Amino acid sequence: MPIEALNNPRIGVEYNKGSENWFSFTQGSNDLTNKLATRGTATEVYYIQPINRYAHLRLGAQMIDYDYSGSGYQIGAPMSMSDAATQAPTTLDKLNNFYLLFNVAY
């Protein structure tokens, strides 16, 4: 956004859709939610506020809705979340992550 008074902040939206057989090579990801490995829908919305040339704040939210089990794993056949819930009642089918990051480049 071209607003000089705020150091030109940015807004971002990311959308990922993984099918039943989606497999991602992101097991080494440092992202706790690993949205790129989702067998389902993953949406992320964020606002980046630059502080100066070397630092910025990032405020965002991730919304993940799993359609199939086994996201991020290559072992075992994927199951629909309704079938997985009958076998493991604690199966996670939705995940929301809200965050505030302070990034510094050096």
N, CA, C and O atoms as a Tinker XYZ file with bonds, in Angstrom:
   424  protein
     1  N      0.857000   -1.169000    0.000000    73     2
     2  CA     0.000000    0.000000    0.000000    64     1     3
     3  C      0.903000    1.231000    0.000000    63     2     4     5
     4  O      1.773000    1.346000    0.864000    81     3
     5  N      0.725000    2.131000   -0.922000    73     3     6
     6  CA     1.593000    3.315000   -1.004000    64     5     7
     7  C      1.207000    4.405000   -0.010000    63     6     8     9
     8  O      0.656000    5.440000   -0.385000    81     7
     9  N      1.506000    4.156000    1.262000    73     7    10
    10  CA     1.237000    5.142000    2.316000    64     9    11
    11  C      2.578000    5.478000    2.962000    63    10    12    13
    12  O      3.066000    4.741000    3.819000    81    11
    13  N      3.157000    6.576000    2.551000    73    11    14
    14  CA     4.490000    6.971000    3.029000    64    13    15
    15  C      4.537000    7.161000    4.538000    63    14    16    17
    16  O      5.547000    6.833000    5.161000    81    15
    17  N      3.470000    7.682000    5.144000    73    15    18
    18  CA     3.447000    7.920000    6.589000    64    17    19
    19  C      3.600000    6.624000    7.384000    63    18    20    21
    20  O      4.065000    6.655000    8.523000    81    19
    21  N      3.212000    5.472000    6.795000    73    19    22
    22  CA     3.323000    4.170000    7.462000    64    21    23
    23  C      4.452000    3.318000    6.883000    63    22    24    25
    24  O      4.492000    2.113000    7.133000    81    23
    25  N      5.364000    3.908000    6.122000    73    23    26
    26  CA     6.493000    3.188000    5.501000    64    25    27
    27  C      6.038000    2.136000    4.491000    63    26    28    29
    28  O      6.671000    1.088000    4.364000    81    27
    29  N      4.950000    2.402000    3.773000    73    27    30
    30  CA     4.438000    1.510000    2.723000    64    29    31
    31  C      4.165000    0.088000    3.221000    63    30    32    33
    32  O      4.873000   -0.842000    2.835000    81    31
    33  N      3.156000   -0.093000    4.068000    73    31    34
    34  CA     2.837000   -1.435000    4.570000    64    33    35
    35  C      2.293000   -2.329000    3.451000    63    34    36    37
    36  O      1.939000   -1.854000    2.372000    81    35
    37  N      2.237000   -3.622000    3.733000    73    35    38
    38  CA     1.765000   -4.595000    2.749000    64    37    39
    39  C      0.702000   -5.493000    3.368000    63    38    40    41
    40  O      0.716000   -5.759000    4.570000    81    39
    41  N     -0.212000   -5.952000    2.533000    73    39    42
    42  CA    -1.242000   -6.906000    2.930000    64    41    43
    43  C     -1.085000   -8.114000    2.019000    63    42    44    45
    44  O     -0.877000   -7.970000    0.814000    81    43
    45  N     -1.186000   -9.308000    2.603000    73    43    46
    46  CA    -1.052000  -10.518000    1.802000    64    45    47
    47  C     -2.141000  -11.524000    2.093000    63    46    48    49
    48  O     -2.654000  -11.601000    3.209000    81    47
    49  N     -2.489000  -12.298000    1.074000    73    47    50
    50  CA    -3.450000  -13.388000    1.199000    64    49    51
    51  C     -2.873000  -14.576000    0.455000    63    50    52    53
    52  O     -2.463000  -14.451000   -0.699000    81    51
    53  N     -2.839000  -15.733000    1.111000    73    51    54
    54  CA    -2.358000  -16.962000    0.483000    64    53    55
    55  C     -3.431000  -18.030000    0.627000    63    54    56    57
    56  O     -4.067000  -18.150000    1.674000    81    55
    57  N     -3.627000  -18.804000   -0.435000    73    55    58
    58  CA    -4.625000  -19.866000   -0.435000    64    57    59
    59  C     -3.985000  -21.118000   -1.016000    63    58    60    61
    60  O     -3.364000  -21.072000   -2.077000    81    59
    61  N     -4.140000  -22.234000   -0.316000    73    59    62
    62  CA    -3.615000  -23.523000   -0.785000    64    61    63
    63  C     -4.721000  -24.563000   -0.669000    63    62    64    65
    64  O     -5.469000  -24.579000    0.308000    81    63
    65  N     -4.820000  -25.429000   -1.671000    73    63    66
    66  CA    -5.816000  -26.510000   -1.650000    64    65    67
    67  C     -5.091000  -27.804000   -1.995000    63    66    68    69
    68  O     -4.534000  -27.943000   -3.084000    81    67
    69  N     -5.102000  -28.755000   -1.053000    73    67    70
    70  CA    -4.472000  -30.046000   -1.260000    64    69    71
    71  C     -5.522000  -31.133000   -1.396000    63    70    72    73
    72  O     -6.487000  -31.166000   -0.634000    81    71
    73  N     -5.340000  -32.017000   -2.357000    73    71    74
    74  CA    -6.299000  -33.101000   -2.585000    64    73    75
    75  C     -6.034000  -34.261000   -1.627000    63    74    76    77
    76  O     -5.134000  -34.198000   -0.789000    81    75
    77  N     -6.828000  -35.314000   -1.763000    73    75    78
    78  CA    -6.688000  -36.510000   -0.927000    64    77    79
    79  C     -5.287000  -37.105000   -1.039000    63    78    80    81
    80  O     -4.729000  -37.566000   -0.043000    81    79
    81  N     -4.726000  -37.099000   -2.219000    73    79    82
    82  CA    -3.411000  -37.709000   -2.448000    64    81    83
    83  C     -2.274000  -36.697000   -2.476000    63    82    84    85
    84  O     -1.169000  -37.020000   -2.912000    81    83
    85  N     -2.534000  -35.471000   -2.014000    73    83    86
    86  CA    -1.499000  -34.442000   -2.006000    64    85    87
    87  C     -0.358000  -34.852000   -1.092000    63    86    88    89
    88  O     -0.574000  -35.302000    0.033000    81    87
    89  N      0.864000  -34.689000   -1.594000    73    87    90
    90  CA     2.052000  -34.971000   -0.799000    64    89    91
    91  C      3.012000  -33.814000   -0.966000    63    90    92    93
    92  O      3.314000  -33.410000   -2.089000    81    91
    93  N      3.483000  -33.289000    0.121000    73    91    94
    94  CA     4.387000  -32.152000    0.102000    64    93    95
    95  C      5.756000  -32.570000    0.607000    63    94    96    97
    96  O      5.864000  -33.407000    1.503000    81    95
    97  N      6.791000  -31.994000    0.039000    73    95    98
    98  CA     8.155000  -32.274000    0.485000    64    97    99
    99  C      8.609000  -31.229000    1.494000    63    98   100   101
   100  O      9.745000  -30.759000    1.433000    81    99
   101  N      7.728000  -30.861000    2.425000    73    99   102
   102  CA     8.043000  -29.817000    3.402000    64   101   103
   103  C      8.128000  -30.365000    4.821000    63   102   104   105
   104  O      7.811000  -29.642000    5.765000    81   103
   105  N      8.540000  -31.601000    5.003000    73   103   106
   106  CA     8.651000  -32.155000    6.349000    64   105   107
   107  C      9.677000  -31.395000    7.184000    63   106   108   109
   108  O      9.570000  -31.378000    8.410000    81   107
   109  N     10.645000  -30.781000    6.565000    73   107   110
   110  CA    11.661000  -30.025000    7.292000    64   109   111
   111  C     11.267000  -28.581000    7.516000    63   110   112   113
   112  O     12.122000  -27.757000    7.840000    81   111
   113  N      9.997000  -28.251000    7.352000    73   111   114
   114  CA     9.534000  -26.877000    7.487000    64   113   115
   115  C      9.659000  -26.397000    8.933000    63   114   116   117
   116  O      9.448000  -27.164000    9.873000    81   115
   117  N     10.003000  -25.124000    9.096000    73   115   118
   118  CA    10.040000  -24.562000   10.448000    64   117   119
   119  C      8.696000  -23.952000   10.837000    63   118   120   121
   120  O      8.578000  -23.340000   11.898000    81   119
   121  N      7.695000  -24.112000    9.997000    73   119   122
   122  CA     6.348000  -23.644000   10.261000    64   121   123
   123  C      5.592000  -24.721000   11.037000    63   122   124   125
   124  O      5.463000  -25.847000   10.555000    81   123
   125  N      5.095000  -24.399000   12.218000    73   123   126
   126  CA     4.418000  -25.393000   13.052000    64   125   127
   127  C      3.161000  -25.958000   12.402000    63   126   128   129
   128  O      2.847000  -27.133000   12.591000    81   127
   129  N      2.441000  -25.148000   11.645000    73   127   130
   130  CA     1.203000  -25.628000   11.025000    64   129   131
   131  C      1.454000  -26.315000    9.691000    63   130   132   133
   132  O      0.603000  -27.087000    9.249000    81   131
   133  N      2.560000  -26.075000    9.041000    73   131   134
   134  CA     2.939000  -26.677000    7.754000    64   133   135
   135  C      1.766000  -26.646000    6.776000    63   134   136   137
   136  O      1.309000  -27.684000    6.297000    81   135
   137  N      1.296000  -25.444000    6.495000    73   135   138
   138  CA     0.110000  -25.279000    5.654000    64   137   139
   139  C      0.293000  -25.822000    4.245000    63   138   140   141
   140  O     -0.695000  -26.183000    3.605000    81   139
   141  N      1.499000  -25.892000    3.747000    73   139   142
   142  CA     1.730000  -26.404000    2.392000    64   141   143
   143  C      1.522000  -27.907000    2.286000    63   142   144   145
   144  O      1.392000  -28.427000    1.178000    81   143
   145  N      1.486000  -28.615000    3.401000    73   143   146
   146  CA     1.275000  -30.065000    3.383000    64   145   147
   147  C     -0.180000  -30.439000    3.667000    63   146   148   149
   148  O     -0.489000  -31.618000    3.840000    81   147
   149  N     -1.065000  -29.459000    3.716000    73   147   150
   150  CA    -2.456000  -29.697000    4.096000    64   149   151
   151  C     -3.226000  -30.435000    3.015000    63   150   152   153
   152  O     -3.225000  -30.035000    1.851000    81   151
   153  N     -3.883000  -31.518000    3.414000    73   151   154
   154  CA    -4.843000  -32.206000    2.536000    64   153   155
   155  C     -6.201000  -31.607000    2.841000    63   154   156   157
   156  O     -6.989000  -32.166000    3.604000    81   155
   157  N     -6.456000  -30.485000    2.243000    73   155   158
   158  CA    -7.657000  -29.707000    2.514000    64   157   159
   159  C     -7.391000  -28.270000    2.114000    63   158   160   161
   160  O     -6.646000  -28.012000    1.168000    81   159
   161  N     -7.991000  -27.340000    2.822000    73   159   162
   162  CA    -7.889000  -25.925000    2.489000    64   161   163
   163  C     -7.083000  -25.189000    3.552000    63   162   164   165
   164  O     -7.334000  -25.329000    4.749000    81   163
   165  N     -6.114000  -24.403000    3.095000    73   163   166
   166  CA    -5.323000  -23.568000    4.001000    64   165   167
   167  C     -5.343000  -22.134000    3.477000    63   166   168   169
   168  O     -5.010000  -21.880000    2.319000    81   167
   169  N     -5.738000  -21.203000    4.342000    73   167   170
   170  CA    -5.797000  -19.792000    3.976000    64   169   171
   171  C     -4.991000  -19.008000    4.999000    63   170   172   173
   172  O     -5.076000  -19.262000    6.201000    81   171
   173  N     -4.213000  -18.060000    4.513000    73   171   174
   174  CA    -3.449000  -17.195000    5.414000    64   173   175
   175  C     -3.637000  -15.749000    4.969000    63   174   176   177
   176  O     -3.544000  -15.437000    3.782000    81   175
   177  N     -3.904000  -14.872000    5.935000    73   175   178
   178  CA    -4.063000  -13.446000    5.702000    64   177   179
   179  C     -3.092000  -12.741000    6.632000    63   178   180   181
   180  O     -3.013000  -13.077000    7.814000    81   179
   181  N     -2.342000  -11.755000    6.110000    73   179   182
   182  CA    -1.386000  -11.066000    6.974000    64   181   183
   183  C     -1.202000   -9.611000    6.571000    63   182   184   185
   184  O     -1.485000   -9.213000    5.441000    81   183
   185  N     -0.719000   -8.829000    7.534000    73   183   186
   186  CA    -0.406000   -7.415000    7.361000    64   185   187
   187  C      1.042000   -7.229000    7.783000    63   186   188   189
   188  O      1.428000   -7.650000    8.874000    81   187
   189  N      1.842000   -6.610000    6.939000    73   187   190
   190  CA     3.258000   -6.364000    7.241000    64   189   191
   191  C      3.464000   -4.866000    7.409000    63   190   192   193
   192  O      3.209000   -4.082000    6.495000    81   191
   193  N      3.927000   -4.484000    8.588000    73   191   194
   194  CA     4.195000   -3.084000    8.893000    64   193   195
   195  C      5.699000   -2.858000    8.985000    63   194   196   197
   196  O      6.317000   -3.258000    9.972000    81   195
   197  N      6.306000   -2.222000    7.972000    73   195   198
   198  CA     7.731000   -1.916000    8.061000    64   197   199
   199  C      8.009000   -0.886000    9.158000    63   198   200   201
   200  O      7.277000    0.090000    9.321000    81   199
   201  N      9.076000   -1.130000    9.897000    73   199   202
   202  CA     9.497000   -0.181000   10.929000    64   201   203
   203  C     10.620000    0.689000   10.367000    63   202   204   205
   204  O     10.589000    1.915000   10.475000    81   203
   205  N     11.595000    0.041000    9.776000    73   203   206
   206  CA    12.668000    0.730000    9.065000    64   205   207
   207  C     13.191000   -0.232000    7.988000    63   206   208   209
   208  O     12.530000   -1.217000    7.661000    81   207
   209  N     14.343000    0.050000    7.457000    73   207   210
   210  CA    14.905000   -0.770000    6.377000    64   209   211
   211  C     15.199000   -2.204000    6.816000    63   210   212   213
   212  O     15.186000   -3.110000    5.983000    81   211
   213  N     15.460000   -2.425000    8.090000    73   211   214
   214  CA    15.901000   -3.729000    8.583000    64   213   215
   215  C     14.898000   -4.469000    9.460000    63   214   216   217
   216  O     15.168000   -5.602000    9.858000    81   215
   217  N     13.760000   -3.875000    9.774000    73   215   218
   218  CA    12.823000   -4.522000   10.701000    64   217   219
   219  C     11.377000   -4.278000   10.260000    63   218   220   221
   220  O     11.043000   -3.241000    9.688000    81   219
   221  N     10.534000   -5.273000   10.548000    73   219   222
   222  CA     9.105000   -5.118000   10.306000    64   221   223
   223  C      8.302000   -6.019000   11.243000    63   222   224   225
   224  O      8.804000   -7.019000   11.756000    81   223
   225  N      7.055000   -5.641000   11.450000    73   223   226
   226  CA     6.099000   -6.447000   12.215000    64   225   227
   227  C      5.172000   -7.136000   11.232000    63   226   228   229
   228  O      4.830000   -6.583000   10.186000    81   227
   229  N      4.771000   -8.344000   11.579000    73   227   230
   230  CA     3.829000   -9.094000   10.736000    64   229   231
   231  C      2.723000   -9.644000   11.636000    63   230   232   233
   232  O      2.986000  -10.412000   12.561000    81   231
   233  N      1.505000   -9.249000   11.358000    73   231   234
   234  CA     0.323000   -9.698000   12.079000    64   233   235
   235  C     -0.504000  -10.538000   11.116000    63   234   236   237
   236  O     -0.826000  -10.089000   10.015000    81   235
   237  N     -0.848000  -11.750000   11.524000    73   235   238
   238  CA    -1.563000  -12.605000   10.588000    64   237   239
   239  C     -2.400000  -13.678000   11.235000    63   238   240   241
   240  O     -2.406000  -13.861000   12.452000    81   239
   241  N     -3.112000  -14.387000   10.368000    73   239   242
   242  CA    -3.959000  -15.503000   10.792000    64   241   243
   243  C     -3.907000  -16.596000    9.734000    63   242   244   245
   244  O     -3.925000  -16.322000    8.534000    81   243
   245  N     -3.841000  -17.839000   10.200000    73   243   246
   246  CA    -3.921000  -19.003000    9.323000    64   245   247
   247  C     -5.167000  -19.787000    9.700000    63   246   248   249
   248  O     -5.423000  -20.034000   10.878000    81   247
   249  N     -5.940000  -20.176000    8.697000    73   247   250
   250  CA    -7.133000  -20.993000    8.900000    64   249   251
   251  C     -6.960000  -22.246000    8.043000    63   250   252   253
   252  O     -6.875000  -22.162000    6.818000    81   251
   253  N     -6.910000  -23.399000    8.692000    73   251   254
   254  CA    -6.708000  -24.658000    7.989000    64   253   255
   255  C     -7.905000  -25.562000    8.253000    63   254   256   257
   256  O     -8.308000  -25.757000    9.400000    81   255
   257  N     -8.465000  -26.108000    7.185000    73   255   258
   258  CA    -9.601000  -27.035000    7.269000    64   257   259
   259  C     -9.172000  -28.322000    6.570000    63   258   260   261
   260  O     -9.098000  -28.380000    5.343000    81   259
   261  N     -8.892000  -29.346000    7.362000    73   259   262
   262  CA    -8.421000  -30.621000    6.813000    64   261   263
   263  C     -9.595000  -31.414000    6.256000    63   262   264   265
   264  O    -10.607000  -31.586000    6.937000    81   263
   265  N     -9.469000  -31.900000    5.018000    73   263   266
   266  CA   -10.477000  -32.768000    4.404000    64   265   267
   267  C    -10.126000  -34.244000    4.586000    63   266   268   269
   268  O    -11.009000  -35.098000    4.668000    81   267
   269  N     -8.816000  -34.531000    4.649000    73   267   270
   270  CA    -8.338000  -35.916000    4.759000    64   269   271
   271  C     -7.242000  -35.997000    5.814000    63   270   272   273
   272  O     -6.525000  -35.025000    6.051000    81   271
   273  N     -7.119000  -37.140000    6.434000    73   271   274
   274  CA    -6.103000  -37.351000    7.461000    64   273   275
   275  C     -4.740000  -37.538000    6.809000    63   274   276   277
   276  O     -4.637000  -37.743000    5.600000    81   275
   277  N     -3.705000  -37.464000    7.622000    73   275   278
   278  CA    -2.353000  -37.750000    7.156000    64   277   279
   279  C     -1.647000  -36.606000    6.469000    63   278   280   281
   280  O     -0.705000  -36.846000    5.715000    81   279
   281  N     -2.059000  -35.374000    6.696000    73   279   282
   282  CA    -1.377000  -34.247000    6.079000    64   281   283
   283  C      0.074000  -34.200000    6.533000    63   282   284   285
   284  O      0.354000  -34.193000    7.732000    81   283
   285  N      0.988000  -34.169000    5.584000    73   283   286
   286  CA     2.408000  -34.107000    5.896000    64   285   287
   287  C      3.064000  -35.450000    6.131000    63   286   288   289
   288  O      4.260000  -35.500000    6.418000    81   287
   289  N      2.318000  -36.546000    6.018000    73   287   290
   290  CA     2.876000  -37.878000    6.253000    64   289   291
   291  C      2.779000  -38.718000    4.980000    63   290   292   293
   292  O      1.793000  -38.638000    4.249000    81   291
   293  N      3.783000  -39.503000    4.728000    73   291   294
   294  CA     3.769000  -40.375000    3.559000    64   293   295
   295  C      3.446000  -41.818000    3.925000    63   294   296   297
   296  O      3.457000  -42.690000    3.056000    81   295
   297  N      3.160000  -42.080000    5.188000    73   295   298
   298  CA     2.877000  -43.439000    5.648000    64   297   299
   299  C      1.378000  -43.578000    5.889000    63   298   300   301
   300  O      0.784000  -42.753000    6.583000    81   299
   301  N      0.763000  -44.610000    5.325000    73   299   302
   302  CA    -0.661000  -44.865000    5.532000    64   301   303
   303  C     -1.523000  -44.187000    4.493000    63   302   304   305
   304  O     -1.158000  -43.155000    3.929000    81   303
   305  N     -2.666000  -44.782000    4.252000    73   303   306
   306  CA    -3.618000  -44.228000    3.287000    64   305   307
   307  C     -4.415000  -43.095000    3.911000    63   306   308   309
   308  O     -4.809000  -43.199000    5.072000    81   307
   309  N     -4.667000  -42.012000    3.176000    73   307   310
   310  CA    -5.485000  -40.930000    3.719000    64   309   311
   311  C     -6.937000  -41.373000    3.871000    63   310   312   313
   312  O     -7.451000  -42.142000    3.060000    81   311
   313  N     -7.588000  -40.877000    4.919000    73   311   314
   314  CA    -9.002000  -41.149000    5.161000    64   313   315
   315  C     -9.735000  -39.819000    5.256000    63   314   316   317
   316  O     -9.141000  -38.799000    5.604000    81   315
   317  N    -11.025000  -39.835000    4.946000    73   315   318
   318  CA   -11.806000  -38.617000    5.139000    64   317   319
   319  C    -11.815000  -38.315000    6.642000    63   318   320   321
   320  O    -11.663000  -39.220000    7.461000    81   319
   321  N    -11.989000  -37.070000    6.988000    73   319   322
   322  CA   -11.924000  -36.691000    8.399000    64   321   323
   323  C    -13.051000  -37.321000    9.211000    63   322   324   325
   324  O    -12.869000  -37.584000   10.399000    81   323
   325  N    -14.203000  -37.569000    8.605000    73   323   326
   326  CA   -15.293000  -38.220000    9.348000    64   325   327
   327  C    -14.931000  -39.663000    9.691000    63   326   328   329
   328  O    -15.259000  -40.140000   10.777000    81   327
   329  N    -14.252000  -40.368000    8.766000    73   327   330
   330  CA   -13.810000  -41.735000    9.052000    64   329   331
   331  C    -12.684000  -41.743000   10.081000    63   330   332   333
   332  O    -12.641000  -42.610000   10.954000    81   331
   333  N    -11.774000  -40.778000    9.976000    73   331   334
   334  CA   -10.651000  -40.709000   10.910000    64   333   335
   335  C    -11.138000  -40.395000   12.322000    63   334   336   337
   336  O    -10.557000  -40.874000   13.296000    81   335
   337  N    -12.199000  -39.595000   12.442000    73   335   338
   338  CA   -12.719000  -39.229000   13.766000    64   337   339
   339  C    -13.328000  -40.430000   14.483000    63   338   340   341
   340  O    -13.318000  -40.478000   15.713000    81   339
   341  N    -13.856000  -41.396000   13.742000    73   339   342
   342  CA   -14.418000  -42.580000   14.391000    64   341   343
   343  C    -13.315000  -43.481000   14.945000    63   342   344   345
   344  O    -13.527000  -44.195000   15.925000    81   343
   345  N    -12.135000  -43.446000   14.316000    73   343   346
   346  CA   -11.018000  -44.272000   14.784000    64   345   347
   347  C    -10.198000  -43.581000   15.862000    63   346   348   349
   348  O     -9.678000  -44.234000   16.767000    81   347
   349  N    -10.083000  -42.276000   15.768000    73   347   350
   350  CA    -9.325000  -41.499000   16.756000    64   349   351
   351  C    -10.134000  -40.248000   17.093000    63   350   352   353
   352  O    -10.082000  -39.270000   16.347000    81   351
   353  N    -10.878000  -40.256000   18.192000    73   351   354
   354  CA   -11.783000  -39.141000   18.520000    64   353   355
   355  C    -11.079000  -37.794000   18.682000    63   354   356   357
   356  O    -11.737000  -36.756000   18.617000    81   355
   357  N     -9.782000  -37.784000   18.888000    73   355   358
   358  CA    -9.064000  -36.527000   19.065000    64   357   359
   359  C     -8.477000  -36.008000   17.758000    63   358   360   361
   360  O     -7.603000  -35.142000   17.783000    81   359
   361  N     -8.934000  -36.512000   16.626000    73   359   362
   362  CA    -8.430000  -36.074000   15.327000    64   361   363
   363  C     -8.757000  -34.604000   15.105000    63   362   364   365
   364  O     -9.891000  -34.171000   15.307000    81   363
   365  N     -7.762000  -33.850000   14.690000    73   363   366
   366  CA    -7.910000  -32.419000   14.458000    64   365   367
   367  C     -8.410000  -32.200000   13.030000    63   366   368   369
   368  O     -7.755000  -32.623000   12.077000    81   367
   369  N     -9.565000  -31.544000   12.870000    73   367   370
   370  CA   -10.061000  -31.309000   11.524000    64   369   371
   371  C    -10.022000  -29.837000   11.121000    63   370   372   373
   372  O    -10.114000  -29.526000    9.934000    81   371
   373  N     -9.887000  -28.933000   12.081000    73   371   374
   374  CA    -9.742000  -27.497000   11.801000    64   373   375
   375  C     -8.648000  -26.936000   12.704000    63   374   376   377
   376  O     -8.470000  -27.375000   13.840000    81   375
   377  N     -7.928000  -25.965000   12.178000    73   375   378
   378  CA    -6.844000  -25.351000   12.937000    64   377   379
   379  C     -6.825000  -23.864000   12.622000    63   378   380   381
   380  O     -6.825000  -23.478000   11.453000    81   379
   381  N     -6.809000  -23.027000   13.653000    73   379   382
   382  CA    -6.666000  -21.582000   13.500000    64   381   383
   383  C     -5.421000  -21.151000   14.252000    63   382   384   385
   384  O     -5.205000  -21.554000   15.395000    81   383
   385  N     -4.605000  -20.334000   13.609000    73   383   386
   386  CA    -3.366000  -19.858000   14.205000    64   385   387
   387  C     -3.285000  -18.347000   13.988000    63   386   388   389
   388  O     -3.282000  -17.881000   12.849000    81   387
   389  N     -3.219000  -17.586000   15.078000    73   387   390
   390  CA    -3.082000  -16.141000   15.009000    64   389   391
   391  C     -1.699000  -15.791000   15.539000    63   390   392   393
   392  O     -1.257000  -16.352000   16.542000    81   391
   393  N     -1.013000  -14.869000   14.875000    73   391   394
   394  CA     0.365000  -14.604000   15.271000    64   393   395
   395  C      0.756000  -13.141000   15.080000    63   394   396   397
   396  O      0.141000  -12.401000   14.312000    81   395
   397  N      1.794000  -12.758000   15.803000    73   395   398
   398  CA     2.459000  -11.467000   15.662000    64   397   399
   399  C      3.947000  -11.751000   15.667000    63   398   400   401
   400  O      4.480000  -12.297000   16.633000    81   399
   401  N      4.617000  -11.379000   14.586000    73   399   402
   402  CA     6.057000  -11.624000   14.448000    64   401   403
   403  C      6.811000  -10.304000   14.354000    63   402   404   405
   404  O      6.310000   -9.323000   13.804000    81   403
   405  N      8.006000  -10.298000   14.892000    73   403   406
   406  CA     8.928000   -9.166000   14.747000    64   405   407
   407  C     10.147000   -9.705000   14.014000    63   406   408   409
   408  O     10.913000  -10.493000   14.569000    81   407
   409  N     10.328000   -9.281000   12.763000    73   407   410
   410  CA    11.448000   -9.774000   11.937000    64   409   411
   411  C     12.518000   -8.707000   11.800000    63   410   412   413
   412  O     12.228000   -7.528000   11.596000    81   411
   413  N     13.756000   -9.148000   11.918000    73   411   414
   414  CA    14.902000   -8.257000   11.766000    64   413   415
   415  C     15.855000   -8.870000   10.745000    63   414   416   417
   416  O     16.200000  -10.048000   10.846000    81   415
   417  N     16.276000   -8.086000    9.776000    73   415   418
   418  CA    17.255000   -8.528000    8.787000    64   417   419
   419  C     18.617000   -7.943000    9.167000    63   418   420   421
   420  O     18.731000   -6.760000    9.486000    81   419
   421  N     19.632000   -8.783000    9.127000    73   419   422
   422  CA    20.981000   -8.288000    9.453000    64   421   423
   423  C     21.984000   -8.914000    8.550000    63   422   424
   424  O     23.177000   -8.630000    8.660000    81   423
